[in-house]
Amino acid sequence: MRKMIILLLASFMVLTTACSSSETKAPGSSAQASTEQGPVTISIVGKDLPPDARVIKGIEEGMKAEGKNIKLEVVPVQSGTYSEKLGLLLQSGNIPDLIYFQGGDYPFAITQQILEDLTPYIEQSTGVKAAMNSFNEERIKNYPYLVWLSPTNSQIPVMRQDWFDKTESGKELLANPTTYNYYNFFKEVKEKNGAQFAYTTAGSLEELDVMFGQAFGLTSTWIKGADGKYVFGKTSSFEKEKLEFYAKLYREGLLDSEFLTKKWDTKEKAFYDGQAAIIAGTQGKVIDLYNNKSISQNGASATVMPLPPAQGKAQGYTPIDVSKESRGFAISKLSENKELAFAVLEYLASPKGQMLDKLGFEGEEYEIVNNQIKLTEKFAEWYPIFVASTVNFKPDQAFDPATPYLSEPAIKSLEMIDSMSGKDNGFIIPAELAGKWDACNELYREFAANMVMGNKTSADFDAFVQAWSDAGGKEITDYANQTIK
């Protein structure tokens, strides 16, 4: 199965060569400037590119049919940690026209100033603008260097429908999803279905927070106190209460005892094998994959169902960060073909481009039967790389009802995230505080894991808060109170 581009770009290396030498040229600068003389080379970098040589060729042919003769040159990255190798690539002055980031973009955009402001390109676009959701629009206003045409990268908890149907407490849970009712539901799910535990996660508590965070009052990253000042939510009394609840789940075998060491693949395997009743996954296409795999392994009744967030002090899934895109495409300011580079993204967001990226190739991943799009078995291995958003995705033909683009659980997950998610008040951490922010977050993760597993207790919480403050948390909190409006 083709994997979604997952690029870990954490390098903050100085682009001395690229920015100081007047002789340095962006990749593709030797290409012919006119399409009449030959294709213009547009270089692109990405960890898993090309995902399929047919896609690269399809983009080139599709754009040529529209009068834009380009050649996509995939810039190779040495094997090893992608973020480090990409940093070396950019530091060398070999800066592609199109760069996919997943973190690590801030110094290139702000400190080195080599990323193009995409605002004017998007304003004049048709496809890209139409494929953006409200969160995309907010992020591009705050940070105009990355565009990522995808649903918000939010997670939603799911479980097997047939397992849910065996419970007596399920109906009451949906009507009144309090933390108390969830606790009772977890116990029954585990008992009735022979699961080893009710909930599993891939190495952190964040996948549990999607269900319970807001119920304990963690409605944003920064919580406004009675004195009008903001404090970091994870150092608040709300966090302490939440961790006490998680510790109870852990003690009673409802939370996976290996939650801290599990990876995404072992987490999913535990779910498909019936060891875990509930996991969280990104809404939309990932939930679609969970649904298809669950049915394939456990039968037609094993469809997945999204679960609502717990209700308490508040209710909602994890608040959505709108300070910037956490990943996305950037255009090099050093590129000699910025307009054509953006035209690649514009083509991929067009109806024809989305058909290619989302569905693959007619006769292979799908067929047109009775003027309907019928997905083949090969489509199960297909994943959109460039435009995962379904906003305004309207193919000329309807999908065969037997092979919808997204399953009912996947569509429901998108709807539930849209209706029960709000904007967070997080902000971009400035470079001078980034190291302290990382250290503070590591302190939190270590303490939270220890408290959940019983190595620490709520009596140690105040000491953790003090250590967090001493590690730089006080400076970051002061900055938050100056920044959040």
C-alpha positions in Angstrom: 0.0 0.0 0.0 1.2 3.4 -0.9 1.8 5.3 2.3 0.8 8.9 2.8 3.7 11.2 2.6 5.1 11.3 6.2 8.1 13.7 6.2 9.8 14.5 9.5 11.6 17.8 8.7 13.1 19.0 12.0 16.4 20.5 10.8 17.1 24.2 11.6 20.3 24.4 9.5 21.5 27.7 8.2 21.3 28.1 4.5 24.5 30.1 4.2 25.4 28.9 0.8 22.0 29.4 -0.7 21.4 32.9 0.7 24.8 34.5 0.5 26.1 33.4 -2.9 24.9 35.4 -5.9 26.0 32.5 -8.1 23.7 29.9 -6.5 20.8 28.9 -8.7 17.6 27.1 -7.8 17.1 23.7 -9.3 15.4 23.9 -12.6 16.9 27.3 -13.5 18.5 25.8 -16.6 15.2 24.7 -17.9 13.8 26.5 -21.0 11.7 29.4 -20.0 9.2 28.9 -22.8 7.0 25.8 -23.2 7.5 26.2 -27.0 11.2 25.4 -26.6 10.6 22.3 -24.4 9.3 21.4 -21.0 10.2 23.5 -18.0 11.7 21.4 -15.2 10.0 21.8 -11.9 11.9 20.1 -9.1 10.1 18.6 -6.1 11.3 16.9 -3.0 9.4 14.4 -0.8 10.3 11.4 1.3 8.2 8.9 -0.6 8.3 10.5 -4.0 7.7 9.3 -6.6 4.9 7.2 -5.0 4.1 5.8 -8.4 5.9 6.7 -11.6 2.5 6.7 -13.3 1.4 9.6 -11.1 4.4 11.8 -12.1 3.8 11.1 -15.8 0.0 11.6 -15.3 0.6 15.1 -13.9 3.0 16.0 -16.7 0.5 14.8 -19.4 -2.5 16.4 -17.7 -0.8 19.8 -17.4 0.5 19.6 -21.0 -3.0 19.1 -22.2 -3.8 22.4 -20.5 -1.0 24.2 -22.2 1.6 24.0 -19.4 4.6 21.9 -20.6 6.5 20.8 -17.5 8.8 18.0 -16.4 8.6 17.0 -12.8 12.0 16.2 -11.5 12.0 14.3 -8.2 15.0 15.3 -6.1 16.4 12.3 -4.3 17.2 12.4 -0.6 19.9 10.2 0.9 18.8 7.3 2.9 18.7 7.8 6.7 16.6 10.2 8.8 14.7 12.2 6.3 14.7 15.5 8.2 18.5 15.4 8.6 19.1 14.5 5.0 16.7 17.1 3.7 18.5 19.7 5.8 21.8 18.8 4.3 20.2 19.0 0.8 18.9 22.5 1.4 22.1 23.6 3.1 24.0 22.6 0.0 22.1 25.2 -2.0 20.2 22.5 -3.9 16.7 23.9 -3.1 13.9 22.4 -5.1 11.0 24.5 -6.5 8.4 22.6 -4.5 9.3 21.4 -1.0 7.1 19.2 1.2 7.5 20.0 4.9 6.2 18.2 7.9 7.8 20.4 10.6 11.1 22.2 10.4 9.8 24.8 8.0 9.8 27.8 10.4 13.5 28.7 10.2 13.4 28.4 6.4 10.3 30.6 6.2 11.1 33.2 8.9 14.8 33.1 9.7 16.2 32.4 6.3 13.3 33.8 4.4 13.6 31.4 1.4 9.9 30.3 1.3 7.5 32.2 -0.9 4.4 33.9 0.5 1.6 31.8 -1.1 -1.2 34.3 -0.4 -1.3 36.0 -3.9 -1.1 32.6 -5.6 -4.0 31.2 -3.6 -6.1 34.3 -4.1 -5.8 34.0 -7.9 -6.3 30.2 -7.9 -9.4 28.2 -8.6 -8.8 24.6 -7.6 -6.6 25.2 -4.6 -8.9 27.8 -3.1 -11.9 25.6 -3.7 -10.3 22.6 -1.9 -9.5 24.5 1.3 -11.5 24.2 4.4 -12.0 26.9 7.0 -9.1 25.7 9.1 -6.8 25.8 6.0 -7.9 29.3 5.3 -7.2 30.4 8.9 -3.8 28.9 8.8 -2.7 30.4 5.6 -3.6 33.9 7.0 -1.5 33.2 10.0 1.4 31.6 8.2 1.3 31.9 4.4 4.2 29.6 3.5 2.6 26.2 3.6 -0.5 24.9 1.8 -1.9 21.5 2.7 -5.2 20.4 1.0 -6.3 17.9 3.5 -8.8 17.5 6.2 -7.6 18.8 9.6 -5.2 16.2 11.0 -7.5 15.3 13.8 -8.1 12.0 15.4 -11.4 10.3 16.4 -11.9 7.2 18.5 -13.5 4.2 16.7 -14.6 0.7 17.7 -16.2 -2.3 16.0 -20.0 -1.9 15.5 -20.6 -5.6 16.3 -18.8 -5.3 19.6 -20.7 -2.1 20.5 -24.0 -3.9 19.7 -23.2 -6.6 22.3 -23.2 -4.0 25.1 -26.1 -2.9 27.3 -24.4 0.3 28.3 -23.8 1.5 24.7 -27.2 3.1 24.2 -26.9 5.1 27.4 -23.3 6.1 26.5 -24.4 7.7 23.2 -27.2 9.5 24.9 -25.0 10.7 27.8 -21.3 10.2 27.1 -20.0 11.3 30.5 -16.6 10.1 31.7 -18.4 7.9 34.3 -20.5 6.2 31.5 -17.4 5.8 29.4 -15.7 4.1 32.3 -18.6 1.6 32.7 -18.8 1.1 29.0 -15.0 0.3 28.9 -15.5 -2.4 31.5 -18.4 -4.0 29.7 -16.7 -3.9 26.3 -13.7 -5.7 27.7 -15.8 -8.3 29.5 -18.3 -9.0 26.7 -15.9 -9.3 23.9 -12.9 -10.9 25.5 -10.6 -8.0 24.8 -7.4 -7.6 26.8 -8.0 -3.9 27.2 -10.6 -1.3 26.1 -8.3 1.4 24.6 -4.9 1.3 23.1 -2.6 4.1 21.8 0.5 4.4 19.7 3.1 5.6 22.3 1.4 8.6 23.8 -1.7 9.8 25.7 -2.7 12.2 23.0 -4.8 9.5 21.3 -6.7 9.1 24.6 -7.0 12.9 25.0 -9.1 13.1 21.8 -11.9 11.4 23.7 -11.4 12.8 27.2 -9.4 16.0 27.2 -12.2 18.6 26.9 -14.4 16.7 29.4 -11.8 17.5 32.1 -11.7 21.2 31.0 -8.8 21.1 28.6 -10.6 23.2 26.0 -7.4 24.8 24.6 -3.6 24.6 24.9 -3.6 27.7 27.1 -6.3 28.0 29.8 -7.5 31.4 31.0 -7.6 31.7 34.8 -9.9 33.7 37.0 -7.2 36.4 37.1 -7.4 36.8 33.3 -3.9 35.2 32.7 -3.2 32.2 30.7 -1.6 29.0 32.0 -0.4 26.0 30.1 -3.3 23.5 30.2 -1.1 20.6 31.0 0.1 22.3 34.2 -3.4 23.0 35.3 -5.6 21.3 37.9 -7.7 20.0 34.9 -4.7 18.0 33.7 -4.1 16.6 37.2 -7.7 15.4 37.3 -7.4 13.9 33.9 -4.2 12.0 34.6 -5.8 10.6 37.8 -8.6 9.2 35.6 -6.1 7.7 33.1 -4.2 6.1 36.0 -7.4 4.4 37.1 -8.0 3.1 33.6 -4.4 1.8 33.6 -4.7 0.1 37.0 -7.9 -1.7 36.1 -6.5 -3.0 32.8 -8.8 -0.8 30.6 -5.9 1.1 29.1 -3.3 -0.9 27.3 -0.4 -1.7 29.6 1.9 -1.2 26.7 0.4 2.1 25.5 3.8 3.8 25.9 5.8 1.5 23.6 3.2 0.6 21.0 3.8 1.9 17.4 1.0 2.7 14.9 1.3 -0.7 13.3 1.2 -2.7 16.5 -1.7 -0.5 17.8 -3.7 -1.3 14.6 -2.8 -5.0 14.8 -4.1 -5.1 18.4 -7.4 -3.6 17.2 -7.8 -6.0 14.2 -6.9 -9.0 16.2 -9.4 -8.2 18.9 -7.0 -7.4 21.7 -8.1 -3.8 21.9 -11.7 -2.5 21.6 -11.0 1.1 20.8 -8.3 3.0 18.9 -8.1 6.6 17.5 -7.3 7.4 13.9 -7.3 10.4 11.6 -10.8 11.1 10.4 -11.8 10.4 6.8 -9.5 8.2 4.7 -7.7 6.6 7.7 -11.0 5.6 9.3 -12.0 4.2 5.8 -8.9 2.0 5.9 -9.7 0.9 9.4 -13.2 0.0 8.3 -12.1 -2.0 5.3 -9.4 -3.9 7.1 -11.7 -4.7 10.0 -14.3 -6.1 7.7 -11.7 -8.0 5.7 -10.3 -9.7 8.8 -13.4 -10.0 11.0 -16.4 -10.2 8.7 -19.1 -7.9 7.3 -20.5 -7.1 10.7 -17.2 -5.7 11.9 -17.6 -2.2 10.5 -16.2 0.5 12.6 -18.2 3.2 14.3 -16.8 6.6 15.5 -17.4 7.4 19.1 -18.4 10.8 20.5 -16.0 12.8 22.8 -16.7 12.5 26.5 -18.8 15.1 28.2 -17.9 16.9 31.4 -16.7 20.4 32.0 -16.9 20.7 28.2 -17.3 18.4 25.2 -15.3 18.2 22.0 -12.5 16.4 20.3 -8.9 17.8 20.6 -9.0 21.6 19.7 -7.6 22.3 16.3 -4.4 24.3 15.9 -4.8 27.1 13.4 -1.5 28.9 14.0 0.0 27.2 10.9 -0.1 24.1 8.8 1.9 21.3 10.5 2.8 20.0 7.1 2.4 21.0 3.5 3.9 22.3 0.3 6.1 25.3 0.1 7.6 27.1 -3.0 11.2 28.2 -2.9 11.7 31.9 -3.1 14.8 31.2 -5.1 12.8 29.3 -7.8 12.9 30.8 -11.3 9.5 29.1 -12.0 7.3 30.0 -9.1 4.2 30.3 -11.1 4.6 27.0 -12.8 5.5 25.4 -9.4 2.2 26.6 -8.0 0.5 25.5 -11.2 1.4 21.9 -10.3 -0.5 22.3 -7.1 -3.4 24.0 -8.9 -3.6 21.2 -11.4 -3.7 18.6 -8.7 -6.5 20.5 -7.0 -8.5 20.6 -10.3 -11.2 18.1 -11.1 -8.9 16.1 -13.4 -5.9 16.3 -11.0 -8.0 15.1 -8.1 -9.3 12.2 -10.1 -5.7 11.2 -10.7 -4.5 11.7 -7.1 -7.5 10.3 -5.4 -8.6 7.5 -7.6 -5.6 6.4 -9.7 -6.0 5.3 -13.3 -9.1 4.2 -15.2 -8.9 0.5 -16.1 -6.7 -0.2 -13.1 -7.8 1.4 -9.8 -11.3 2.2 -11.2 -13.6 1.6 -14.1 -16.5 3.6 -15.6 -19.5 1.3 -15.7 -22.9 2.5 -16.7 -21.6 6.1 -16.4 -20.6 5.4 -12.7 -17.2 5.2 -11.1 -16.6 1.6 -10.0 -13.6 1.1 -7.8 -11.6 -2.1 -8.3 -9.8 -4.2 -5.8 -6.5 -2.4 -6.7 -8.0 0.8 -5.3 -7.7 -0.6 -1.8 -3.9 0.0 -2.1 -4.4 3.6 -3.3 -3.9 6.7 -1.2 -4.1 10.4 -2.2 -0.6 12.0 -1.9 -1.3 15.6 -2.8 -4.9 16.5 -2.2 -6.6 14.5 0.5 -9.4 17.0 1.0 -12.9 16.1 -0.2 -14.1 19.7 -0.1 -15.7 20.4 -3.5 -14.6 17.0 -4.8 -17.2 16.4 -7.5 -16.3 14.0 -10.2 -18.2 14.1 -13.5 -19.7 10.6 -12.7 -21.2 9.5 -9.5 -19.7 6.6 -7.6 -21.3 3.2 -7.9 -23.1 2.7 -4.6 -21.4 -0.6 -4.1 -18.0 1.1 -4.2 -18.2 4.6 -2.6 -15.1 6.7 -2.4 -15.5 6.8 1.4 -17.4 4.4 3.5 -20.2 5.5 5.8 -18.0 5.4 8.9 -15.4 7.5 7.2 -18.0 10.1 6.2 -19.5 10.1 9.6 -16.0 10.7 11.2 -15.5 13.8 9.0 -19.0 15.1 10.0 -18.4 14.5 13.7 -15.0 16.2 13.7 -16.5 19.2 11.9 -19.4 19.5 14.3 -17.5 18.8 17.6 -14.2 20.5 17.1 -13.1 24.1 17.7 -10.1 26.2 17.2 -7.2 26.1 19.6 -5.3 29.1 20.8 -1.8 27.7 20.3 0.7 29.9 18.5 4.0 29.5 16.7 6.9 29.2 19.3 9.6 31.7 18.4 13.1 30.3 17.6 14.6 31.6 20.8 12.1 29.6 22.9 11.9 26.5 20.7 14.5 24.5 22.7 12.9 25.3 26.0 9.5 24.4 24.6 10.8 21.0 23.5 12.3 20.4 26.9 9.1 21.4 28.7 7.1 19.1 26.5 9.5 16.2 27.2 9.1 16.9 30.9 5.4 16.7 30.6 5.4 13.5 28.6 7.7 11.8 31.1 5.7 12.8 34.1 2.3 12.0 32.6 3.4 8.5 31.6 4.9 7.9 35.1 1.7 9.1 36.8 -0.5 7.0 34.6 1.6 3.9 35.2 1.7 4.5 39.0 5.4 5.6 39.3 4.2 9.1 40.3 1.0 10.2 42.0 -1.0 13.3 42.1 1.0 14.3 45.2 4.0 14.8 42.7 2.0 17.1 40.4 3.1 20.4 42.0 6.7 19.4 41.8 6.3 18.6 38.1 4.7 22.0 37.5 7.7 23.7 39.2 10.2 21.7 37.2 8.3 22.6 34.0 8.4 26.3 35.0 12.1 26.1 35.8 12.9 24.4 32.4 11.6 27.5 30.5 7.9 27.2 31.1 7.7 30.5 32.9 9.3 32.4 29.9 6.9 30.6 27.5 3.9 31.4 29.7 5.0 35.1 29.8 5.2 35.0 26.0 1.8 33.3 25.7 0.2 36.1 27.8 1.8 38.7 25.5 0.7 36.9 22.3 -2.8 35.5 22.8 -5.4 38.1 22.1 
